[in-house]
Amino acid sequence: MRDHDAALDQAIREAAAILGDALVRLLFLDPANPQVDFPETESPHVTAG
């Protein structure tokens, strides 16, 4: 039997939470209200370069 690894268990729980959140966002995506995840895309001011 494998030894219990608390760090691995925590990492699995965190990955599952991230994947679950992503799945919910994909299933219930509201095109009229897009979600912004990254700080560099949060600004409404876009500069073309």
C-alpha positions as CSV (number, residue, x, y, z in Angstrom):
1,M,0.0,0.0,0.0
2,R,1.2,3.5,-0.8
3,D,2.3,5.9,1.9
4,H,0.0,8.8,2.5
5,D,1.4,12.0,0.9
6,A,-0.4,15.1,2.2
7,A,1.3,17.4,-0.3
8,L,0.2,15.2,-3.2
9,D,-3.4,15.0,-1.9
10,Q,-3.5,18.8,-1.6
11,A,-2.1,19.3,-5.1
12,I,-4.8,16.9,-6.5
13,R,-7.5,18.8,-4.7
14,E,-6.3,22.1,-6.0
15,A,-6.0,20.8,-9.6
16,A,-9.5,19.3,-9.4
17,A,-10.9,22.6,-8.1
18,I,-9.3,24.5,-11.0
19,L,-10.5,22.0,-13.6
20,G,-14.0,22.0,-12.0
21,D,-14.1,25.8,-12.2
22,A,-13.0,25.8,-15.8
23,L,-15.7,23.2,-16.7
24,V,-18.4,25.2,-15.1
25,R,-17.3,28.4,-16.9
26,L,-17.3,26.5,-20.2
27,L,-20.7,24.9,-19.6
28,F,-22.4,28.1,-18.4
29,L,-20.6,30.7,-20.5
30,D,-22.5,34.0,-20.9
31,P,-21.3,35.6,-24.1
32,A,-22.9,38.9,-23.1
33,N,-20.7,39.0,-20.0
34,P,-17.3,37.6,-20.8
35,Q,-15.0,36.6,-17.9
36,V,-11.6,38.2,-17.7
37,D,-8.9,36.1,-16.0
38,F,-5.7,37.9,-16.7
39,P,-4.7,41.3,-15.3
40,E,-3.2,42.4,-18.6
41,T,-6.6,42.0,-20.3
42,E,-8.7,43.6,-17.6
43,S,-8.2,47.2,-18.7
44,P,-10.8,48.5,-21.1
45,H,-8.1,50.7,-22.7
46,V,-6.3,48.8,-25.4
47,T,-3.3,50.3,-27.1
48,A,-2.3,48.9,-30.5
49,G,1.4,48.7,-31.1
